[in-house]
Amino acid sequence: MKTILVIDDSPVIRKLIAMILKKCDYIVLEAEDGIDALEKLSSFHADLFIVDLNMPHMDGIELVKNLRSSYYYLDTPAIMLTTTRDEKIKEQALRAGINLFLNKPIKPEILIYKVKSLLKEADNGGGTQNQ
């Protein structure tokens, strides 16, 4: 079973995303900002990140830069889910290592499709697939 870490400063958004993902049998863990996420990653491994852009203490772009500097999360898929439509911010996020930039609100079926696609891609990209 794959573990997804949802990082968003809104508890409502975290719970909503978690509810959607749990229906597909993903293990979902939550963090309220980038610092909280990094602390939690010391005790478990995530297979995918869903990251908000605007958060206190450490925003989504800084978090992804931190993740990409770690050997363990260099290639772990990351989705930025945000309300911003600023193309410059989107470019910064993609340069930092975000795999996919999605705007809120998002339809649950689209989120599931994107998550499954990225996890399948990660498995095919050199990881061992569970049979």
Residue pairs with C-beta under 8 A, 6 or more apart in sequence:
1 25
1 26
1 27
2 26
2 27
2 47
2 48
2 119
3 26
3 27
3 28
3 29
3 44
3 45
3 46
3 47
3 48
4 21
4 26
4 27
4 28
4 29
4 46
4 47
4 48
4 49
4 50
4 115
5 28
5 29
5 30
5 31
5 37
5 40
5 41
5 46
5 48
5 49
5 50
6 14
6 17
6 18
6 21
6 28
6 29
6 30
6 31
6 50
7 30
7 31
7 32
7 33
7 34
7 36
7 37
7 49
7 50
7 51
7 52
7 55
7 60
7 63
8 14
8 17
8 30
8 32
8 50
8 51
8 52
8 55
8 81
9 32
9 33
9 52
9 54
9 55
9 56
10 52
11 32
13 52
13 104
14 30
14 32
15 30
17 28
17 50
17 81
17 111
18 28
18 30
20 108
20 111
20 112
21 28
21 111
21 112
21 115
22 28
24 112
24 115
24 116
26 115
29 40
29 44
29 46
31 37
31 39
31 40
32 55
33 55
33 56
33 57
33 58
34 55
34 57
34 58
34 59
34 60
34 62
34 63
34 66
35 57
35 58
36 57
37 49
37 51
37 63
38 58
38 63
38 66
41 73
45 72
46 73
46 76
47 76
47 77
47 119
47 122
48 76
48 77
48 78
48 79
48 115
48 118
48 119
48 122
49 64
49 67
49 73
49 76
49 77
49 78
49 79
50 78
50 79
50 81
50 115
51 60
51 63
51 64
51 78
51 79
51 80
51 81
51 98
52 60
52 80
52 81
52 82
53 59
53 60
53 61
53 80
53 82
53 84
53 89
53 93
54 60
54 82
54 84
58 66
60 80
60 82
60 93
60 98
61 89
61 92
61 93
61 96
61 98
64 78
64 80
64 93
64 96
64 97
64 98
65 96
65 97
67 73
67 76
67 78
67 97
68 74
68 96
68 97
75 122
75 125
75 126
76 122
77 99
77 100
77 118
77 119
77 121
77 122
78 97
78 98
78 99
78 100
79 98
79 99
79 100
79 101
79 102
79 114
79 115
79 118
80 93
80 98
80 100
80 101
80 102
81 102
81 103
81 104
81 106
81 111
82 101
82 102
82 103
82 104
83 103
83 104
84 90
84 103
85 103
90 101
93 101
94 101
99 118
100 114
100 118
102 110
102 111
102 114
123 129
